[in-house]
Amino acid sequence: MDAMPEPWLRGTLTEVDAVRRGVLHALELAGEDVARWTGELTEEQLEVRTLNVPSVGFQMRHIVRSLDRLLTYAEGRQLSEEQLGALKSEMAGGSREALFEEFALGLESALQRVRAIAPGSYEEVRGVGRRMLPTSVGGLLVHCADHTQRHVGQLVTTAKIVMELNPASAGAGRENRFDTAL
């Protein structure tokens, strides 16, 4: 059986302009890749910091929380105290169920928010962060796609390493043996 082509090659979302369609396809691919590479990982495997790299769980939290922040800027708003608190807690683990729920809800919210952005707004100037660094709505949308895909790549690589080392069944201390800088 042939593998399904990536979302951008499926002929979907043709009712959406090319910029938003590209972002939506990148987010759909992110969801598919995360499901493929994390579905069998245990809670321990999701949160272990093997080889001193951020955990798979961190990558999942970072992807959806970053999308929330980037889209907040695209919508012309500044970050809330809640978003700033979430940013500071991205390294903190939690339950497997809570992690997957946050990822699913965050990704769905991002998909809806991208769809809601008007194509005529792409050139509108936006400020990012406390320093109000200059960009545009279009720039933020493109960054949503490329930032998400960069972190999905890191997640997949980390998941492969974690599965190979299999710290979930290795017994106490194995993950520490590999938790050193290269």
C-alpha positions, -999 to 999 in steps of 0.1 A, spaced: 0 0 0 14 34 -9 19 60 18 -4 90 17 14 120 2 21 150 24 -8 174 29 5 200 4 3 173 -23 -32 161 -16 -51 189 -34 -68 200 -3 -77 235 11 -81 249 -24 -106 274 -11 -79 290 9 -53 314 -6 -18 300 -11 -1 317 19 -26 304 45 -29 270 26 9 266 29 8 273 67 -22 251 72 -6 222 53 26 226 74 5 225 106 -14 194 93 19 177 85 32 186 120 2 169 136 6 138 115 44 136 122 39 141 159 12 114 160 34 90 141 66 95 162 51 99 196 21 76 197 40 47 212 62 66 236 57 62 273 53 92 297 90 86 307 102 85 271 83 117 263 100 137 290 135 122 291 164 146 282 185 121 263 219 133 251 212 167 268 187 178 242 152 190 250 126 162 255 100 152 230 74 166 255 92 199 255 90 201 217 53 193 217 46 220 243 69 245 225 53 239 191 17 247 202 27 275 227 48 292 201 20 290 176 -2 306 202 23 334 207 31 340 171 -6 341 161 -13 365 190 12 389 174 -3 383 139 -37 393 154 -22 425 165 -21 418 202 6 414 228 11 384 250 -10 378 281 4 370 315 -9 335 310 11 331 278 42 344 294 38 319 323 32 291 298 65 301 280 84 298 313 70 263 319 77 246 286 105 225 300 82 212 329 67 178 322 33 165 330 11 136 323 11 120 289 -27 126 286 -23 163 294 6 167 269 -14 151 241 -45 171 249 -26 204 250 -10 195 217 -42 186 199 -62 216 213 -33 240 205 -29 227 170 -66 229 163 -68 264 177 -38 274 155 -55 260 124 -87 280 131 -68 312 138 -48 309 106 -80 305 86 -94 336 103 -66 359 91 -76 380 61 -53 377 31 -54 415 27 -37 418 60 -4 401 50 15 434 46 3 449 79 31 458 102 32 439 135 56 442 165 70 411 182 79 410 219 86 437 244 109 454 219 82 454 192 106 440 166 92 447 132 76 421 110 43 417 91 12 394 94 26 375 64 60 372 80 44 358 112 24 333 92 54 320 73 73 318 106 45 298 121 51 272 94 89 272 94 93 273 132 68 245 136 85 223 111 119 230 126 107 218 160 89 188 145 122 178 130 139 181 163 111 161 179 114 133 154 151 130 158 148 130 196 120 104 195 142 81 173 171 84 198 148 78 227 133 47 211 167 34 202 181 39 237 147 27 252 151 44 286 116 33 296 128 -3 300 164 3 307 160 7 345 169 35 367 199 56 357 202 48 321 188 81 309 214 98 331 242 79 314 233 96 281 224 130 296 257 147 288 268 172 262 283 158 231 
